[in-house]
Amino acid sequence: MINASHVQALEGRARPLYLSAAALLTLAIFAIDLSIPPSTGIAALYVVPLLIASYAGSPRLHIYATWLVSLLIVAAILRVPVVELPAVVILNRLVALAVVWTSVSIVVRLRQTTTRLEARTRDLTDTKYALDQSAIVATTNTRGTITFANDKFCEISKYSREELLGQDHRILNSGYHPKEFIRNLWQTIANGHIWRGEIRNRAKDGSIYWVDTTIVPFLDERGKPYQYIAIRYEITERKRSEEKLREQAALARLGEMAAVVAHEVKNPIAGIRGALQVIVSRMPADQRDRSIIGDIISRLDALNGIVQDLLLYSRPRQVKREPVDVRSLIDNTAELLRRDPALSGTRLQIDGSPDPVSADPEQLRIALQNLLMNAAQAMGGQGAIDVTLAADAESCRIGIRDHGPPGR
């Protein structure tokens, strides 16, 4: 295949041949002009070598060549005294000079126009290349049918160009945007205005991607759109980052609310517990209701633990690592669960007794308490929970398995 660089190389090698041919032809015309009567119109033939030279030389060289030819046209009649020259000969030479300079003027202007067009074409080509490398570009007619799709469009949509051409953008519809959104888009561009916005599309393989879109209508002499060009930039990662930021903001607000609720509940719990302890201290040792109050205090302690979890969620503290005996921690946590009458029928079957591991005992206790409580509640407070412990030099694995609801 011959490309632009090959054409330029061929033209570069051909320029000396053009110049040589133009020079030889000029000398030949001058020699003939000297050998025949000056009344003939051969001088106008100098236009031919000038046109040949125009293919190879610069506009400045072309002008110099024209002056040289003009001198040759005049020199050819200087062999005869001017006073003896017929008027028709002088007129003939003047016509030849006019033809030569007119032709050269036209050629120079055409070359200048061609050079400007080539420069503009090159600029447009470079701009298109840069746009194709960075943006998703498509053109559609007024019915929305895709008439052009660049490589970037095919790459992100996973469709081939043949699959896209002749279709409309509904082929990419993800069903995310309401009909009012699409209606507003079409009303805007149909009225000749530029539309900008973010659109969520679905690729051929089902994956979702977001694009920042600008749609520009091309208007005819009546101001009516006859074509639309859409320039898009993928912003999928940016949308994901924005979603994460929104989730983090929501969690932060939830944490603030949890902190307020925890503080409002924690103080009354402490007051009620203190009052119950005072009552218990004044009751006789054999008082039958002492155990009931003890159960109430235990339930308050469990509730206080939940409040403490909320505070920990709202303001996580720094991890404080120390050696932790995981089995003893699980035994103590299970004992707290058994104090709850609703979970008193739960039994723990622990397999393994690993060496102490480096961990934050308080946070580990909270995590184990939540897991064991979920397992016990899943069984309705009745049955066995299997706990397996295994540790190596770098980690500790804790497996907790319940047996499902009763009767299953």
C-alpha positions as CSV (number, residue, x, y, z in Angstrom):
1,M,0.0,0.0,0.0
2,I,1.3,3.5,-0.9
3,N,0.9,6.0,1.9
4,A,1.6,9.7,2.2
5,S,5.3,9.3,3.1
6,H,5.9,7.1,0.0
7,V,4.3,9.8,-2.2
8,Q,6.4,12.5,-0.7
9,A,9.5,10.5,-1.2
10,L,8.7,9.9,-4.9
11,E,8.0,13.5,-5.4
12,G,11.3,14.4,-3.8
13,R,13.2,12.2,-6.2
14,A,11.2,13.5,-9.2
15,R,11.9,17.2,-8.6
16,P,15.4,17.3,-10.1
17,L,14.1,15.6,-13.2
18,Y,11.3,18.2,-13.5
19,L,13.8,21.0,-13.2
20,S,16.2,19.5,-15.6
21,A,13.4,18.9,-18.2
22,A,12.2,22.5,-17.8
23,A,15.8,23.9,-18.2
24,L,16.4,21.8,-21.4
25,L,13.1,22.7,-22.9
26,T,13.7,26.4,-22.2
27,L,17.1,26.2,-24.0
28,A,15.5,24.4,-26.9
29,I,12.8,27.0,-27.3
30,F,15.4,29.8,-27.1
31,A,17.6,28.1,-29.7
32,I,14.6,27.7,-32.1
33,D,13.5,31.3,-31.4
34,L,17.0,32.5,-32.5
35,S,17.0,30.4,-35.6
36,I,13.6,31.6,-37.1
37,P,12.3,35.0,-37.9
38,P,11.3,37.0,-34.8
39,S,7.8,37.5,-36.1
40,T,6.6,34.1,-35.1
41,G,4.7,33.3,-31.9
42,I,7.0,30.7,-30.6
43,A,7.8,32.9,-27.5
44,A,4.5,31.9,-26.0
45,L,5.8,28.3,-25.7
46,Y,8.0,29.3,-22.7
47,V,4.8,28.8,-20.7
48,V,5.3,25.0,-21.0
49,P,8.7,24.7,-19.2
50,L,7.4,27.2,-16.6
51,L,4.5,24.9,-15.9
52,I,6.8,21.9,-15.7
53,A,9.1,23.8,-13.2
54,S,6.0,24.7,-11.1
55,Y,5.7,21.0,-10.0
56,A,9.2,21.0,-8.5
57,G,10.3,24.4,-7.5
58,S,9.1,26.8,-4.8
59,P,7.0,29.8,-5.8
60,R,10.1,32.1,-5.4
61,L,12.1,29.9,-7.8
62,H,9.1,30.1,-10.2
63,I,9.2,33.9,-10.2
64,Y,13.0,33.9,-10.9
65,A,12.4,31.5,-13.8
66,T,9.8,33.8,-15.2
67,W,12.1,36.8,-15.1
68,L,14.7,34.7,-16.9
69,V,12.2,33.6,-19.6
70,S,11.2,37.2,-20.0
71,L,14.8,38.2,-20.6
72,L,15.1,35.4,-23.2
73,I,11.9,36.6,-25.0
74,V,13.3,40.0,-25.3
75,A,16.9,38.9,-26.1
76,A,15.7,36.8,-29.0
77,I,14.7,40.0,-30.9
78,L,17.7,42.1,-30.0
79,R,19.6,40.7,-33.0
80,V,17.6,43.2,-35.1
81,P,17.8,46.9,-34.4
82,V,14.8,48.1,-32.6
83,V,14.0,50.7,-35.2
84,E,13.8,48.0,-37.9
85,L,11.4,45.8,-35.9
86,P,7.9,45.6,-37.3
87,A,5.2,46.6,-35.0
88,V,3.7,43.1,-35.2
89,V,6.9,41.6,-33.8
90,I,6.9,43.9,-30.8
91,L,3.2,43.2,-30.3
92,N,3.9,39.5,-30.5
93,R,6.6,39.7,-27.8
94,L,4.4,41.8,-25.6
95,V,1.6,39.2,-25.9
96,A,4.1,36.4,-25.1
97,L,5.2,38.3,-22.0
98,A,1.6,38.8,-21.0
99,V,0.8,35.1,-21.5
100,V,3.9,34.1,-19.5
101,W,3.3,36.4,-16.5
102,T,-0.5,35.7,-16.5
103,S,0.1,32.0,-16.5
104,V,2.7,32.2,-13.8
105,S,0.5,34.4,-11.6
106,I,-2.3,31.9,-11.9
107,V,0.0,29.0,-11.1
108,V,1.5,30.7,-8.1
109,R,-1.9,31.5,-6.7
110,L,-3.1,28.0,-7.3
111,R,0.0,26.6,-5.5
112,Q,-0.5,29.0,-2.5
113,T,-4.2,27.9,-2.3
114,T,-3.2,24.2,-2.5
115,T,-0.5,24.7,0.2
116,R,-3.1,26.3,2.5
117,L,-5.6,23.5,1.8
118,E,-2.9,20.9,2.5
119,A,-2.0,22.7,5.8
120,R,-5.6,22.8,6.8
121,T,-6.2,19.2,5.8
122,R,-3.1,18.2,7.8
123,D,-4.4,20.2,10.8
124,L,-7.7,18.5,10.5
125,T,-6.1,15.1,10.2
126,D,-3.9,15.7,13.3
127,T,-6.9,17.0,15.3
128,K,-9.0,14.0,14.3
129,Y,-6.1,11.6,15.3
130,A,-5.8,13.4,18.7
131,L,-9.5,13.3,19.2
132,D,-9.7,9.6,18.3
133,Q,-7.0,8.7,20.8
134,S,-8.7,10.4,23.7
135,A,-12.4,10.6,23.1
136,I,-15.4,8.4,22.0
137,V,-16.7,10.0,18.8
138,A,-19.9,9.1,16.9
139,T,-22.1,10.9,14.4
140,T,-25.8,10.3,13.8
141,N,-28.4,11.6,11.4
142,T,-31.5,13.4,12.6
143,R,-33.3,10.1,13.3
144,G,-30.5,9.0,15.7
145,T,-29.0,6.4,13.3
146,I,-25.3,6.0,13.9
147,T,-23.4,7.0,10.7
148,F,-19.8,7.0,12.1
149,A,-18.1,5.4,15.1
150,N,-14.4,5.8,15.9
151,D,-12.2,3.0,17.2
152,K,-12.6,4.3,20.8
153,F,-16.3,3.9,20.6
154,C,-16.0,0.3,19.4
155,E,-13.4,-0.5,22.1
156,I,-15.5,0.7,25.0
157,S,-18.8,-0.6,23.7
158,K,-17.4,-4.0,22.7
159,Y,-19.4,-3.7,19.5
160,S,-17.7,-3.9,16.1
161,R,-18.1,-0.9,13.7
162,E,-20.4,-3.0,11.5
163,E,-22.6,-3.7,14.4
164,L,-22.9,-0.1,15.4
165,L,-23.4,1.6,12.0
166,G,-27.1,1.7,11.1
167,Q,-28.2,1.3,14.7
168,D,-29.2,4.0,17.2
169,H,-27.9,4.6,20.7
170,R,-30.7,2.4,22.2
171,I,-28.3,-0.5,21.6
172,L,-26.3,0.9,24.5
173,N,-29.3,1.7,26.7
174,S,-28.7,0.5,30.3
175,G,-32.2,1.3,31.5
176,Y,-30.8,3.5,34.2
177,H,-32.0,6.9,33.0
178,P,-35.8,7.8,33.1
179,K,-37.6,8.5,29.9
180,E,-37.8,12.2,30.8
181,F,-34.0,12.4,30.8
182,I,-33.8,11.0,27.2
183,R,-36.7,13.2,26.1
184,N,-35.0,16.3,27.4
185,L,-31.8,15.3,25.6
186,W,-33.5,15.0,22.2
187,Q,-35.6,18.1,22.6
188,T,-32.4,20.1,23.3
189,I,-30.4,18.9,20.3
190,A,-33.5,19.0,18.0
191,N,-33.9,22.7,18.8
192,G,-30.2,23.3,17.7
193,H,-28.7,23.5,21.2
194,I,-25.7,21.7,22.6
195,W,-26.5,19.0,25.2
196,R,-24.1,18.1,28.0
197,G,-24.5,15.4,30.6
198,E,-23.4,12.1,32.1
199,I,-24.9,8.9,30.7
200,R,-24.7,5.3,31.9
201,N,-24.4,2.8,29.0
202,R,-24.3,-1.0,28.8
203,A,-21.6,-2.6,26.6
204,K,-22.2,-5.7,24.5
205,D,-20.8,-8.0,27.2
206,G,-23.3,-6.5,29.7
207,S,-20.7,-4.4,31.6
208,I,-21.7,-0.9,32.7
209,Y,-19.7,2.2,31.9
210,W,-20.3,5.9,32.3
211,V,-19.5,8.6,29.8
212,D,-19.3,12.4,30.1
213,T,-21.2,13.4,26.9
214,T,-21.4,16.5,24.7
215,I,-23.7,16.4,21.7
216,V,-23.4,19.1,19.1
217,P,-26.0,19.6,16.3
218,F,-24.8,20.7,12.9
219,L,-27.3,23.2,11.4
220,D,-28.2,23.9,7.8
221,E,-28.8,27.3,6.2
222,R,-32.3,27.3,7.8
223,G,-30.9,26.7,11.3
224,K,-32.3,23.1,11.4
225,P,-30.1,20.2,12.5
226,Y,-29.0,17.8,9.7
227,Q,-26.5,15.8,11.7
228,Y,-25.3,15.3,15.3
229,I,-21.8,14.6,16.6
230,A,-21.4,13.1,20.1
231,I,-18.0,13.4,21.9
232,R,-17.7,11.3,25.0
233,Y,-15.1,10.6,27.7
234,E,-15.3,7.6,29.9
235,I,-15.7,8.5,33.6
236,T,-16.5,5.0,35.1
237,E,-13.7,5.2,37.7
238,R,-14.7,8.7,38.7
239,K,-18.3,7.7,39.2
240,R,-17.1,4.8,41.4
241,S,-15.0,7.1,43.4
242,E,-18.0,9.5,43.9
243,E,-20.2,6.6,45.0
244,K,-17.6,5.5,47.6
245,L,-17.4,9.1,48.8
246,R,-21.2,9.2,49.2
247,E,-21.2,5.9,51.1
248,Q,-18.4,7.2,53.4
249,A,-20.4,10.4,54.0
250,A,-23.5,8.3,54.8
251,L,-21.5,6.1,57.2
252,A,-20.1,9.2,58.8
253,R,-23.6,10.6,59.4
254,L,-24.8,7.2,60.7
255,G,-21.8,7.1,63.0
256,E,-22.7,10.6,64.4
257,M,-26.3,9.5,64.9
258,A,-25.1,6.3,66.6
259,A,-22.9,8.3,68.9
260,V,-25.8,10.6,69.9
261,V,-28.1,7.6,70.6
262,A,-25.4,5.7,72.5
263,H,-24.7,8.7,74.8
264,E,-28.4,9.2,75.4
265,V,-28.9,5.6,76.4
266,K,-25.6,4.9,78.2
267,N,-26.3,7.4,81.1
268,P,-29.8,6.1,81.9
269,I,-28.5,2.5,81.9
270,A,-25.7,3.5,84.3
271,G,-28.2,5.2,86.6
272,I,-30.7,2.2,86.6
273,R,-27.9,-0.3,87.2
274,G,-26.5,1.8,90.1
275,A,-30.0,2.0,91.7
276,L,-30.5,-1.8,91.3
277,Q,-27.1,-2.4,93.0
278,V,-28.1,-0.2,95.9
279,I,-31.4,-2.1,96.2
280,V,-29.6,-5.5,96.1
281,S,-27.2,-4.4,98.8
282,R,-30.1,-3.6,101.1
283,M,-31.9,-6.8,100.6
284,P,-31.4,-9.8,102.9
285,A,-29.0,-12.5,101.6
286,D,-31.8,-15.1,101.5
287,Q,-34.2,-12.8,99.7
288,R,-35.8,-14.7,96.8
289,D,-35.9,-11.6,94.5
290,R,-32.2,-11.0,94.6
291,S,-31.7,-13.4,91.7
292,I,-34.3,-11.6,89.6
293,I,-32.6,-8.3,90.1
294,G,-29.3,-10.0,89.3
295,D,-30.7,-11.1,86.0
296,I,-31.9,-7.5,85.3
297,I,-28.4,-6.2,86.0
298,S,-27.0,-8.8,83.7
299,R,-29.4,-7.8,80.9
300,L,-28.4,-4.1,81.5
301,D,-24.8,-5.1,81.2
302,A,-25.6,-6.8,77.9
303,L,-27.5,-3.7,76.7
304,N,-24.5,-1.5,77.9
305,G,-22.3,-3.7,75.7
306,I,-24.4,-3.0,72.7
307,V,-24.2,0.7,73.4
308,Q,-20.5,0.4,73.7
309,D,-20.4,-1.3,70.3
310,L,-22.3,1.7,68.9
311,L,-19.7,4.0,70.4
312,L,-16.9,1.9,69.0
313,Y,-18.6,2.0,65.5
314,S,-19.0,5.8,65.6
315,R,-15.5,6.5,66.8
316,P,-13.2,3.5,66.1
317,R,-10.2,3.5,68.4
318,Q,-6.7,2.6,67.6
319,V,-5.8,-1.1,67.6
320,K,-4.0,-2.2,70.8
321,R,-2.2,-5.4,70.2
322,E,-1.3,-7.9,72.9
323,P,-1.0,-11.6,73.3
324,V,-4.6,-13.1,73.5
325,D,-5.6,-16.6,74.5
326,V,-8.3,-17.1,71.9
327,R,-9.8,-20.2,73.5
328,S,-10.2,-18.5,76.9
329,L,-11.7,-15.4,75.2
330,I,-14.3,-17.6,73.5
331,D,-15.1,-19.4,76.8
332,N,-15.6,-16.0,78.5
333,T,-17.7,-14.7,75.7
334,A,-19.9,-17.8,75.7
335,E,-20.4,-17.4,79.4
336,L,-21.8,-14.0,78.8
337,L,-24.2,-15.4,76.2
338,R,-25.5,-18.1,78.6
339,R,-26.5,-15.4,81.1
340,D,-29.2,-14.4,78.6
341,P,-32.2,-16.7,79.4
342,A,-33.2,-16.7,75.8
343,L,-29.9,-18.2,74.8
344,S,-29.2,-20.4,77.9
345,G,-29.8,-23.6,76.0
346,T,-26.8,-23.0,73.7
347,R,-23.7,-25.1,74.0
348,L,-20.2,-24.5,72.6
349,Q,-18.1,-27.3,71.3
350,I,-14.6,-26.0,70.9
351,D,-12.0,-27.9,68.9
352,G,-8.4,-26.7,69.2
353,S,-6.3,-24.8,71.7
354,P,-3.8,-22.6,69.8
355,D,-1.0,-20.6,71.3
356,P,-1.7,-16.9,72.2
357,V,-1.9,-14.6,69.2
358,S,-1.2,-10.9,68.8
359,A,-4.6,-9.1,68.6
360,D,-6.7,-6.4,70.2
361,P,-8.6,-8.4,72.9
362,E,-11.5,-5.9,73.1
363,Q,-12.3,-5.7,69.4
364,L,-11.8,-9.5,69.0
365,R,-14.2,-10.0,71.9
366,I,-16.8,-7.8,70.3
367,A,-16.5,-9.6,66.9
368,L,-16.7,-13.1,68.6
369,Q,-19.7,-12.0,70.7
370,N,-21.6,-10.8,67.6
371,L,-20.8,-14.0,65.7
372,L,-21.8,-16.3,68.5
373,M,-24.9,-14.4,69.3
374,N,-26.0,-14.6,65.6
375,A,-25.3,-18.3,65.6
376,A,-27.3,-18.9,68.9
377,Q,-30.2,-16.8,67.6
378,A,-30.3,-18.7,64.3
379,M,-30.9,-21.9,66.4
380,G,-33.5,-20.3,68.6
381,G,-31.2,-20.5,71.6
382,Q,-31.1,-24.3,71.6
383,G,-28.3,-26.5,70.3
384,A,-24.6,-26.7,69.8
385,I,-22.3,-24.2,68.1
386,D,-19.1,-25.8,66.6
387,V,-16.0,-23.6,67.0
388,T,-12.7,-24.7,65.4
389,L,-9.4,-22.9,66.2
390,A,-6.2,-23.2,64.3
391,A,-3.1,-20.9,64.3
392,D,0.3,-20.7,62.8
393,A,3.2,-18.2,63.1
394,E,1.4,-15.5,61.1
395,S,-2.4,-15.9,61.6
396,C,-5.2,-17.5,63.5
397,R,-8.3,-19.0,61.9
398,I,-11.5,-19.2,63.9
399,G,-14.4,-21.2,62.4
400,I,-18.0,-20.8,63.8
401,R,-20.8,-23.0,62.6
402,D,-24.4,-23.3,63.8
403,H,-26.9,-26.1,63.0
404,G,-29.7,-23.9,61.8
405,P,-33.2,-23.4,63.3
406,P,-34.7,-26.1,65.5
407,G,-36.4,-29.0,63.7
408,R,-34.3,-28.7,60.5
